Amino acid sequence: MTVDPGSNNDDVNGFDNVGFLTDRVIDTDITDAEVIQDISIADHCHSLLLLQTKDRRAERTLIAVSVLSAVFIVAEFTGGVIAHSLAIMTDAGHMLSDLLSFIISILAIRVARSPANRRLSFGFHRAEVLGATVSIIIIWILTTILIMLAIQRIVNNDLNVDANTMIFTASAGVLFNVIMGMVLKCSRHSHSHGIGHSHSSSTNVNVRAAFIHVIGDLVQSVGVLVAAFIIKITGWQLADPICTFLFSIIVLITSVTVIRDIFFVLMEGTPSHIDYGELQSDLMKIDGVRTVHSLNVWSLNMDKTALAVHLAIDDQSAAIATMKKANHLVRFKHGIHLATVQVEPYESLMASCDYCRPLY
């Protein structure tokens, strides 16, 4: 181990005078240092490649469902006008809001690929979260409008629905939504977070938001189809606005899960797919580590996780090896996208320090 000639006498074994691992380490006595270095570089580059591939797959998926949505919106709205069915027109309006949200999501994913800069050192990853937020807001606003229109139609008794056209259009709506749901579901199942470590809960947030939109549309299309048969069989025209009212409420409820996940991202909470206790335990099992403290795990967005941690060791000559083993562990086993590992000498006072105690 050699030391930078410009350092003071306290800067030895790769630690500065406050006990933190520094870049003054020029050489090391670690026997597997070169191997660990090669693995660390491979881990870093390969994990970035996987993330970029997943983002592009999400973008292609959203483009596919956008094209399907645009085609059917025109057909469904035309059918709603012909059938004089508010339920069908509201379903078309609902799908229009979905199309707008898909476009916002595609733009957000592309912006998120922009490189980091001095102003935004973490990059533009959370543009995806902002895009999903706008998407949810759009559907909340339009759904509220549709509820108001349904109530107005009931009050004014503005009912004259062509049940046959309504049945045909609603059936087509069910088919199109099933196709779009399958496209999005396949994208979610094909997601892999890290090497051999999958998390369905950490799929691209915009694909998740899109999937919820499509589920809402599917449920509404089924409801419209049921209402159409009720009108056809019984002649009860109120089924049309009542269907719009009931299924709009369901759509609002289904969006809550995305809002919840967005909340935890913005609050920098530990991602749901990360087991904090297991992660801490795995870091403690690294050879030479006496204690793990200041372990923070948060989300840059729903599928990119960041970590910062302090590892205290006795053998200062093993600092580089410890750091690289920790990086390898958190990237490969726990799917961490961005890791900052700080290695420092162990001190007995760490056992009683409130800031060094593990979180529960």
C-alpha positions in Angstrom: 0.0 0.0 0.0 1.5 3.3 -1.0 0.4 6.8 0.1 0.1 10.0 -1.9 3.3 12.0 -1.1 1.3 15.1 -0.6 -0.7 13.7 2.2 -0.1 14.3 5.9 1.1 11.7 8.4 -2.5 10.9 9.4 -3.4 9.9 5.9 -2.4 6.2 5.9 -3.7 2.9 4.5 -6.1 4.8 2.2 -8.0 6.7 5.0 -7.8 10.4 5.4 -7.5 12.1 8.8 -11.2 11.8 9.5 -11.2 8.1 8.8 -12.9 7.9 5.4 -11.7 5.9 2.4 -10.2 8.3 -0.2 -8.9 8.2 -3.7 -5.4 8.5 -2.5 -5.1 4.7 -2.5 -2.7 3.9 -5.3 -1.9 0.3 -4.7 -3.2 -2.5 -2.5 -2.0 -5.8 -1.1 -5.4 -7.6 -1.8 -4.7 -10.8 -3.7 -8.0 -10.7 -5.6 -8.1 -7.0 -6.2 -7.8 -7.2 -10.0 -10.6 -9.8 -10.2 -12.9 -7.8 -8.0 -12.2 -4.7 -10.1 -13.1 -6.5 -13.3 -16.3 -7.8 -11.7 -17.2 -4.3 -10.4 -16.8 -2.7 -13.8 -18.8 -5.5 -15.5 -21.6 -5.2 -12.9 -21.8 -1.4 -13.4 -21.9 -1.4 -17.2 -24.1 -4.5 -17.5 -26.7 -3.1 -15.0 -26.9 0.1 -17.0 -27.4 -1.8 -20.2 -30.3 -3.8 -18.7 -32.0 -0.6 -17.4 -31.7 1.1 -20.8 -33.1 -2.0 -22.5 -36.1 -2.1 -20.1 -36.9 1.6 -20.6 -36.9 1.2 -24.4 -39.1 -1.9 -24.1 -41.5 0.1 -22.0 -41.5 2.9 -24.5 -42.2 0.5 -27.4 -45.1 -1.0 -25.4 -46.6 2.3 -24.7 -46.3 3.3 -28.4 -48.1 0.0 -29.4 -51.0 0.6 -27.0 -51.2 4.3 -28.1 -51.7 3.3 -31.7 -54.4 0.8 -30.7 -56.1 3.4 -28.6 -56.1 6.0 -31.3 -57.7 3.7 -33.8 -60.5 2.5 -31.4 -61.3 6.0 -29.9 -62.5 7.2 -33.3 -64.6 4.0 -33.8 -66.1 4.0 -30.3 -67.0 7.7 -30.3 -68.7 7.3 -33.7 -70.6 4.3 -32.3 -71.6 6.3 -29.2 -73.0 9.1 -31.3 -75.0 6.7 -33.5 -76.3 4.8 -30.4 -77.0 8.1 -28.5 -75.2 6.3 -25.6 -73.5 8.4 -22.9 -71.9 5.3 -21.5 -70.1 4.6 -24.8 -69.1 8.2 -25.4 -67.8 8.4 -21.8 -65.9 5.2 -22.4 -64.4 6.8 -25.6 -63.5 9.9 -23.5 -61.9 7.7 -20.9 -59.8 6.0 -23.6 -58.9 9.5 -24.9 -57.5 10.4 -21.5 -55.6 7.2 -21.6 -54.1 8.1 -24.9 -53.0 11.4 -23.6 -51.4 9.8 -20.6 -49.6 7.3 -22.8 -48.2 10.1 -24.9 -47.1 11.9 -21.7 -45.5 8.7 -20.4 -43.6 8.2 -23.7 -42.2 11.7 -23.5 -41.3 11.2 -19.8 -39.4 8.1 -20.6 -37.4 9.8 -23.3 -36.7 12.8 -21.1 -35.5 10.4 -18.3 -32.8 9.1 -20.7 -31.2 12.6 -20.8 -27.8 12.7 -19.2 -27.3 14.2 -15.7 -25.8 17.7 -15.4 -24.6 19.9 -12.6 -28.0 21.2 -11.9 -29.7 17.8 -11.9 -26.9 15.5 -10.7 -29.2 12.4 -10.4 -30.4 12.9 -14.0 -34.0 13.1 -15.2 -35.2 9.7 -13.8 -38.1 11.2 -11.9 -39.6 12.7 -15.1 -41.3 9.3 -15.4 -42.9 9.8 -12.0 -44.0 13.3 -13.0 -45.5 11.8 -16.2 -47.4 9.2 -14.3 -48.7 11.9 -11.9 -50.0 14.0 -14.8 -51.6 10.9 -16.3 -53.5 10.1 -13.1 -54.6 13.7 -12.7 -56.0 13.7 -16.3 -58.1 10.6 -15.7 -59.3 12.0 -12.3 -60.5 15.2 -14.0 -62.2 13.5 -17.0 -63.8 10.8 -14.8 -65.3 13.5 -12.5 -66.7 15.3 -15.6 -68.2 12.0 -16.8 -69.9 11.4 -13.4 -71.4 14.9 -13.6 -72.7 14.3 -17.1 -74.3 11.0 -16.0 -76.0 12.7 -13.1 -77.2 15.4 -15.5 -78.7 12.9 -17.9 -80.6 11.2 -15.1 -82.0 14.4 -13.8 -83.0 15.6 -17.3 -84.3 12.2 -18.3 -82.3 12.6 -21.6 -82.5 8.9 -22.5 -82.9 7.4 -26.0 -80.3 4.7 -26.5 -80.0 2.3 -29.5 -79.3 -0.9 -27.7 -78.1 -2.9 -30.8 -75.4 -0.4 -31.7 -74.5 -0.1 -28.1 -74.0 -3.8 -27.8 -71.8 -4.0 -30.9 -69.6 -1.0 -29.9 -69.2 -2.2 -26.3 -68.2 -5.7 -27.5 -65.6 -4.2 -29.7 -64.4 -2.1 -26.7 -64.0 -5.2 -24.5 -62.0 -6.9 -27.3 -59.6 -4.0 -27.8 -59.0 -3.5 -24.1 -58.2 -7.2 -23.6 -55.7 -6.9 -26.4 -54.1 -3.8 -24.9 -54.1 -5.4 -21.5 -52.3 -8.4 -22.8 -49.6 -6.2 -24.5 -49.0 -4.4 -21.2 -49.1 -7.5 -19.1 -46.5 -9.2 -21.2 -44.3 -6.2 -20.8 -44.7 -6.3 -17.0 -43.9 -10.1 -16.8 -40.8 -9.7 -19.1 -39.3 -7.2 -16.6 -36.1 -8.3 -14.8 -34.5 -6.2 -12.2 -30.8 -6.8 -12.1 -29.3 -10.3 -12.7 -31.6 -13.1 -11.7 -33.7 -10.9 -9.5 -37.2 -10.0 -10.7 -39.7 -7.7 -9.2 -43.1 -7.3 -10.6 -43.8 -4.5 -8.2 -40.9 -2.4 -9.6 -41.9 -2.4 -13.2 -41.8 0.8 -15.2 -44.2 3.2 -13.4 -45.7 4.5 -16.6 -46.5 0.9 -17.8 -48.1 0.3 -14.5 -50.2 3.4 -14.8 -51.1 2.5 -18.4 -52.1 -1.0 -17.2 -54.4 0.5 -14.6 -56.0 2.8 -17.2 -56.6 -0.2 -19.5 -58.1 -2.3 -16.6 -60.4 0.6 -15.9 -61.4 0.8 -19.5 -62.0 -2.9 -19.7 -64.2 -2.9 -16.6 -66.1 0.0 -18.0 -66.6 -1.6 -21.4 -67.9 -4.8 -19.7 -70.3 -2.6 -17.7 -71.4 -0.8 -20.8 -72.0 -4.2 -22.5 -74.1 -5.4 -19.5 -76.0 -2.1 -19.6 -76.6 -2.5 -23.3 -78.1 -6.0 -22.8 -80.3 -4.7 -19.9 -81.6 -1.9 -22.2 -82.1 -4.4 -25.0 -84.0 -6.9 -22.8 -85.9 -4.7 -20.4 -85.9 -1.3 -22.1 -84.6 0.3 -18.9 -82.8 3.3 -20.3 -81.4 4.5 -16.9 -78.9 1.7 -17.1 -76.8 3.8 -19.5 -76.0 6.8 -17.1 -76.0 4.6 -14.0 -73.3 2.4 -15.7 -71.2 5.5 -16.4 -71.5 6.6 -12.8 -70.7 3.3 -11.1 -67.7 2.4 -13.3 -66.2 5.9 -13.1 -66.0 5.5 -9.3 -64.2 2.2 -9.8 -61.7 3.8 -12.1 -60.9 6.5 -9.4 -60.4 3.8 -6.8 -58.0 1.7 -9.0 -55.7 4.7 -9.5 -55.0 4.9 -5.8 -52.2 2.3 -5.9 -50.2 4.3 -8.5 -50.6 7.5 -6.4 -49.4 5.5 -3.3 -46.2 4.4 -5.1 -45.6 7.9 -6.5 -45.9 9.2 -2.9 -43.2 6.8 -1.6 -40.9 7.7 -4.4 -41.2 11.5 -3.8 -40.8 10.8 0.0 -37.7 8.8 -0.8 -39.0 5.8 1.0 -37.4 2.3 0.8 -38.8 0.6 -2.3 -41.3 -2.2 -1.6 -39.2 -4.8 -3.4 -36.1 -4.1 -1.2 -35.9 -6.0 2.1 -34.1 -3.5 4.3 -33.3 -6.0 7.0 -32.0 -8.6 4.5 -29.8 -6.0 2.8 -28.3 -4.9 6.1 -27.7 -8.5 7.1 -26.0 -9.3 3.8 -23.7 -6.3 4.2 -22.8 -7.4 7.7 -21.8 -10.8 6.4 -19.0 -9.4 4.2 -15.7 -10.5 5.6 -14.2 -7.9 7.9 -17.2 -5.7 8.3 -17.8 -4.9 12.0 -20.9 -2.7 11.7 -23.2 -1.2 9.0 -24.7 2.2 9.6 -26.2 5.1 7.8 -27.9 2.7 5.4 -30.3 4.7 3.2 -32.2 3.2 0.3 -34.5 5.2 -1.9 -36.0 5.3 -5.4 -34.9 7.5 -8.2 -38.1 6.3 -9.8 -40.2 3.1 -9.5 -37.6 0.9 -11.1 -34.2 2.5 -10.3 -33.0 2.3 -6.7 -30.2 4.2 -5.0 -28.2 3.3 -1.9 -25.8 5.0 0.4 -24.1 3.1 3.3 -21.2 3.3 5.7 -19.2 0.1 6.4 -16.9 0.0 9.4 -13.9 -2.4 9.3 -10.8 -3.2 11.4 -8.4 -4.2 8.7 -7.9 -1.0 6.8 -5.8 -2.7 4.1 -9.0 -4.5 3.1 -10.9 -1.3 2.4 -10.9 -1.5 -1.4 -11.9 -5.2 -1.4 -14.7 -4.6 1.1 -16.1 -1.7 -0.9 -16.1 -3.6 -4.2 -17.6 -6.7 -2.6 -20.4 -4.5 -1.2 -21.0 -2.9 -4.6 -21.2 -6.3 -6.2 -23.6 -7.5 -3.6 -26.0 -4.6 -3.7 -26.0 -4.5 -7.5 -26.4 -8.2 -8.3 -28.4 -9.6 -5.4 -30.5 -6.5 -4.5 -30.8 -4.8 -7.8 -29.5 -1.4 -6.7 -29.0 1.0 -9.7 -26.8 3.6 -8.0 -24.7 2.6 -4.9 -22.4 4.8 -2.8 -20.4 2.7 -0.3 -18.2 4.4 2.2 -15.6 2.3 4.1 -14.2 3.7 7.4 -12.2 2.3 10.4 -14.3 0.8 13.2 -14.4 2.6 16.5 -15.9 1.3 19.7 -18.1 4.3 20.2 -20.1 3.2 17.1 -21.8 0.6 19.3 -23.5 3.3 21.4 -23.9 6.0 18.8 -27.6 6.8 18.1 -26.8 7.6 14.5 -25.0 4.3 13.9 -27.7 2.1 15.3 -29.7 0.1 12.8 -33.2 1.2 11.8 -36.3 -0.8 12.7 
